[in-house]
Amino acid sequence: KNSREYGWRFLELVDRIEVDRRYAEDFYQECIKAEYPIDKMGNITGNYPEINDHGIDAIRYALEDVIRQDNVVIIRD
């Protein structure tokens, strides 16, 4: 499976990613721009957004061992 797609799907399960804007403003901006393309009718029109996603890639790489586990449990509060 495409690691980018699999990583994005995993991150979609996360309720919240906390970003301290004092130290990571660029990453914060990247996260809020990371949305699927949507048409006028509200339908998703494409795959994952083509953005500068270096910070998101870093998160995916850091969590790669967790993402690959079959028994991952996402805790939601």
Disulfide bonds with the S-S distance in Angstrom:
none
